[in-house]
Amino acid sequence: MPITTSDFVAHVLENEINRELLVRLPPLKLPQCVLTAGCLFQTLWNYRSGRSPNWGVKDYDIFYFDDRDLSWEAEDDVIQTVKQALGSLSDRMEIRNQARVHLWYPEKFGKPYPPLKRVEEGIDRYLISCTRVGIRVDDGSVYAPDGFDDMWNGVLRVNPANVQPDLFKRKCVDFLARWPWLSISD
């Protein structure tokens, strides 16, 4: 049975941390702010596995896009503001300005990274297609360019927009260790 956007959101909201973030982040008015990555699709995999909603979720990714000041200091100011607003929830948060990724990515990963024009372009570059998902904190809209079928069925495919076989394999091994029912597809 195919999963709908509303089914996806309902499952994601079973994770109390996701729920709380979607309440606490909007007042901060971060531009193009989205809750994204593992905290969303891993919550769904936990539902499918019969586990508690936040089991095995390593961190909660918050992306925003602000190209007015690309300095590390400006991003760190936002990180500190978000951490203060989130209190103890901030211990597991990863907050990143997608307008800056091209500045540090090549040094960290040894590959070029194009400057982005919007936050969704950062999500579009995830290594695994079914993980490309985000929820806008301002209006609750869902960005899922690959839909939900592979995510629901646990099918891990290389994202053709960001083919990096070694990193893909490393991610898959990590996911399979926690959710062994997942499968890797060509």
N, C-alpha and C positions, 0 to 999 in steps of 0.2 A: 504494500500500500504506500503510495507516495506521501511524503511529508510536505505540509504547506508552510508558508511563512508564519502563520499564526501558531501552528503546532510547534515550530522551531522556537519561537519567542516564548511560548508557554513553558517548554522544557528548560530553556536558558534561565527563566525566572525562578525555577525551582531551586537554583543555587542562590542562597541568601546573600552572598557577596555580590553577585551580579545585580541582584535586585537593589541592594544598598548603593552600589556604584551608580546605577541609573537614576537614583534619587539624588545623590549628593553631587554628582558632576555637573548637571545643567546650570545651577546657580553660578558656577565658576566662569561660564561663558567662554570656554576655550574654543577658538575658531575651528570649525569642521571636526569637532571632537567625536571620536567613536570608541566604543568598547569593542575589542577585537581579539582574534586568535584563540588560543587554547581554552580560555575561560568560557568560550561559547561552544565550540565543537566538542571539547572534552566533557562538558556538562551533558551534552546530548549522548555521547558515547557511554557515559556513566548511567544514564537513564536506560540505554539499551542493554547495559551489563548488569542492571539491578543493583548498582552501587549508589552510595550517597552522592548527591549532585556535585559536591566540590572535591570528591576523592581524586587524588592524583593530579589535580590542577596545580602546576608549579607556580604560575604567576598570572596576573591579570593585566593585559596590555591595554593601555590607553594611548591612542594616537590623536594628534591634533596637527593642524597645518597653519603655521604663521610665518610668512616670508618677510615680515617687516624688519626683523633683526635676527640674523642667522648665527649669532654668536653663541658659544656654549653658555656664557653667563646668562643670556636671555632664556635659554631653555632650562637652565638650572633654576632660575627664578620661578618658572612655571612649575617645575618638579617640586620645589619646596612649598609653593602655594598649595598645590594639590595634596601633598603629603600632610600639610597642616590641616586642610579641610577634611581629609579622610581619617585622620587620627591613626588608630591601631590597624585599620584596614590597609594603610599605605605600605606595610611591611612586605607585601607580596605584589606591589604594583610596578609595572614598567611603563614609564611615561616618556613618549618620544615625539618630537616635532618632526614630522615627515618632510618638511621643507629643508631640513638640515642633513638628511641621511647621506646624500651624495658627498658631503664633506668628510665623513668619517668611515664610511663603508669600505672604500678601497684599501685603506690601511688595515682595517680589522679583518677583512675577508679576502684581500688580494685580487679583487675583481672590480671593474668600473661599475658605477651606479649612476643612472641618469638623474638630473635634477627633476623633481616632481612638481606638478602643478596643482594637485589636490590630494587629499588624504587617501582616497580610494586607490590611487596609483600605488601607494605603499602596500596596501592589501593585495593588489593585483600581482605583486612580485613575490608573494609567499611561495615556497618551494613545492607545496602539495596542493593540487587544485581544490580538493574538497575543504580545505582549511581557509579558503579565501572568503571570509565573512566578517561583517561588522554591524554593529547597531549604533546609529547616530544618537548621541545623548540628548540632543535638543528636541528631536521630534519622534524618536523611537523607530525611525525607518530602518529597514534592514538592507544591507548591501551584500548580495550573494551572487556574484556573476556566474557561478557554476551550478546554482541551485542547491538542492539538499539531498538528492538521491545518493550520490557517492558518500556523502557525509553520513547519512542514515545507515547505509549499507556497509560502512567501514572500508570503502575502496580508496586506497592511496595511489594517486597517479601523479606523475611529474607534471608540474605546471609548465606548459610549453613557452610561457613568457619569461621563465627563469629556470632554465635547465642547468642544474648543478648536481650531477650524479652523486658525488661524495657526500655533500650536505644532505641531499634527499635521502640517501641510504641511512645516514646517521639519525635523521629525524624519524624515519620509519622504524628503525631498530628500537629507538626510545619509545615510540608509541606502541609497538607490538609487545614490549615488555610489560606495559601497563594494561593494554587491551588486546590480548592475544587473538581475539576473533577478527581483528582487522586483516585486510589482505592488500598485497601490493599488486598493482596492475600495470601492464606496459602501456 
